[in-house]
């Protein structure tokens, strides 16, 4: 099973091999569990961000590493991670418009 495997394919395979019919949502959840894409896996990956930030700061004490989260019903959710080395030859700021505004640019400039 890979990320490209569709839940319907999983459902068909289970029906063929075991003679049990499972629904789309059950197959989708089974895929998440099999690929480690469940909430516990995501929480474990989120916890590694703090270790990553410590490693960045240990390598360069003057580096900027900012992790921002937002609170969703009492649970801290990942929002953004910004990392920049202390020595930057030229600071440039890139403003990214919203997705809806980028659609005309994509057509015009083939981005």
Secondary structure, 3 states (H helix, E strand, C coil): CCCCCCHHHHHHHHHHHHCCCCCHHHHHHHHHHHHCCCHHHHHHHHHHHHHHHHHHHHHCCCCEEEEEEEEECCEEEEEEEEEECCCCCCCCCCCCCCHHHHHHHHHHHCC
